Amino acid sequence: MREAKIVTDSIKDQIYQILKEGILTGELRSGEQLVEQTIAARFNTSRSPVREAIKQLTGDGLVINITNKGTFVKTPTIAELHDIQEMRQVLEVFAVKKTIQHLSDSAKSELMRLRQRIIDSRDLHDPNLYLDLERSTWIAIIRMTNNSYVIDTYCKLYAIVTNFSKSVIPHMEPSFEHSVEERIAIIDALLGGDTDTAVSITEHHLQNTTHILCKALTHLQSAKKQEGAVSK
C-alpha cells in the first residue's frame, strides 16, 4: 500500500509541475479550461492524480473552479490585479532593501549576468522574451532575500501575473523598451548600493505595469463581450 501511494504521489507531482510550467510559460492561457479526462489521456494515467494536481494548482491560485462549468486557468479581475500589484510592491521593495544590505559576491555575479542578458535582448523586440527576463530578474532578486515565505508568496503571485501577461500581449501597450531600461537601472542601483534609487524605480515600474495590465484586461473583456454578442 505504501509503495502504491508513493507512485501515485509521484505521478501527481509530475503532472502538477508540467501543468504549472504550462501556465507559467503561457502554453496554458488565461481562461483556458483544464479537462481532467483530456489531461489524463495525455499522460496515459487515471483521472485521480490529475484531479489532485489541479486541486494543488487551485490552492496556488493559478486555476479556479467554476460551478457547473469546470476548472479554468485563472484570469484575474481588475481589483485582483491591483491587489496583486500592491503585494508585489511590498515584497519587491523589501527584497531590494534586504538584497542591498546583504549582497554577496555570488549575488553580484548573478545580477551582472542578468543585466547582460537584458542588454543582449534589448534590440530583439520580443514581448515573450521581455516577460521571461522580467520574471527571471525579479525571481532572482526575491530569492536573494533567503526568506522562504517571501519567496513562496511572491512566486505564486507572479505566476498569475506572468500567465495573464502572456495571454494579453496583443492588447498591451508597446512600452517594453522603457521597461527594459528601468530593469537595467534597478540592477545598477542594487550593484551600486543605492537603496533610494532602487526603491523609487521599482515603485515607478510597478505603477506603469499595473496601468498597462489593467488597460489590457479592460480591452480583453470588451473584446470577449463583442464576441459573445456576435455569437448570439
N, C-alpha and C positions, 0 to 999 in steps of 0.2 A: 504493500500500500504506500509506504513511504517513497519508494523508488518511482512509482507511477505518478505521485504528486510532484516530485521534482521535475520529471519530464514535462508534465502539463504546465507547471510554472515556467519552465524554460521556453516552451512554445509561446506562451502568453507574453513573456518578456520580449521575445524576439519580434512578435507581431506588434507589440506596443512601440518598440524602438523604430521599426520600419514605418509605421503609421505616423509616429511623431516626426520622424525625419521628413516624411512626405508633406506634413503640414508646415514644417519649418522652411522647406525649400520652395513651397508653393505648388508642388506637384498636386497636392490635395488643396483645392482652392477654398477660400472663404465661402461658406454657404453650400458647399458640396455635401451630398448625402453619403453616409457610410452605411452600406448594406451588409449585414452580418454574413448572409449566405454567399454573396459575391466575394467577400474578403476570404471567407473560409475556403471557397473553391480555389481561389488564387494561391493560397498557401497549402492546399491539399490537407486540410485539417477539419476538425469538427467546429461547430459554432461556439462551443463553450469558451475556449481560450480567446477567441475573437471578442466575445461578449465581455470578458474580463479586461481585455486590453482597452476596449472602448470605454469601459467603466473607469479605468485609470486615467484615460485622456479627458474624460468628463471631469474627474476630480482635479485635473491640472487646469481646467478652464479652457481647454483647447477645442472641445466639442460640446454640443448642447443637445439634449434630448427634448423633442417637441412631441407632446402627447398626440397620439393618433396620426402622426406624420413620420416620425423616425428620428434618427440621430444625424446631426449635421456639423461640419466644421464651423466653429463659432464665427459669426460676423458681429463685431461689437456695435453698440448703438453710439450715437454722438456723445451721450452722457458717459458711457463706459470708456470711450476714447479719452475724454477729458480726465476721468478718474485715473486711468492707466498712465497717462502722460504726467499727471501730477505726482503719482507714486514714483514713476521713473525719475522725475526731477529730484525727489527726496533721496532716492538711492544713488543716483549718479553724482549728485553734489557731495554726498557722504563719501562715495568711492574716490572722487577727485581729491578731497581733503585728506583722506587717510592714505591714499597712494603716494601723494607728495611727501607726507611725513615719513613714510617707510619705503621709499623707492630703492629697491635693491639693484645690484648690477645686472642681474638676470632680467628684472622687470624693465630696466632701461633698454637692454638689448631687444626685448620683445617689442617695446614701443617703437624703437628705431626701425625694426623690420616691418611693422605695420605701417609706419609713416612712409617707408619706401614703396610698399605695395600700393598705397593710396596714390602716391605721386606717379607711379608707373601706370596706373589706371586712369589718370586724370583726363587724358585725351581720347579715351575709348567710348565715352558717352553711352555706356551700357547700364541701364537702370537696375537690372538684376545684379550686376557686379557691384554697383554702388550700394545696394541694400545688403549684400553679403559682406562687404568690407565694413559697412556701418555696424553690422551685428558683431563681426569679429573684433572690431575695435572696442566696443563697449563691453562685450562679454569678457574680454581680456582685462580691461580696467576694473570691472566688478570683481573678477576672480583675484585680483591683486589685493583686495581687502582681506582675504583669507577668512571671511565671515560666512560660514555655510548657510546661515539663514538669509542673509542678504543675497547671496548668490542664487539660492533656490527660488526665492521670491522674484528676483529680477528676471531670471531665465524664463519663468512661467509667464510673466507679463510680456516680456519681449517676444516670446513665441507667438502670442496673439497678434502683436503689432507687426511682426515680420510677415506672417501669413497674410494678414489683411493688406499690408502694403503691396505685396506681390500680386494680390488679386485686383488691386485698383490702380496699378501702374498706368494703364491707358488714360485714367481720369485724373492723374496727378499733374500738378504744375511742374514745368521743366526747370527746377531750381537746383539740380544736382551739383552744378559747378560751384555755386555759392556754398552749399552744404559741405562739399569736399574741402574747400578752403577753411571752413570752420573746424572741421575734424582735424586737419593738419595743425591749426592754431592751438587746439586743445592739447594735442600731444606735445607741441613745442612748449606750452606753458607748464605741462607736467614735468617735462625734462628739465625745464629751467627753474623749477621750484616756485613758480608764480601762481599761488593759490587763487588770488583775487581774479586774475585774468582767466584762469581755467574755469572757475565757477561762473563768471559772467558770461563767457562764450557758451558754456554748457546750457545755462538757463535760456539764453537767446536762441540757441539752436533748437531746443525743445519747444519753445513757443512757436517758432517758424514751422517745425514739423507738425505740431498739433493743428495749426491753421490749415496746412496743406492736406493732412489726412481727413480732417472734418469736411473740408470742401470736396474732396474726392468721394467721401461717403455720401454726402448730400447729392452729388451728381449721379452716383451709382443707384441710389434709392429712387431718384427721379426717373432714371432710365428703365428700371425694373417696373415702375408704375406704368410707364408708357407702353412697355412690352405687354403687361397684363391687360391694359385697356385694348390694345390691338388684338390680342388673342381672343378676347371676348366678342 
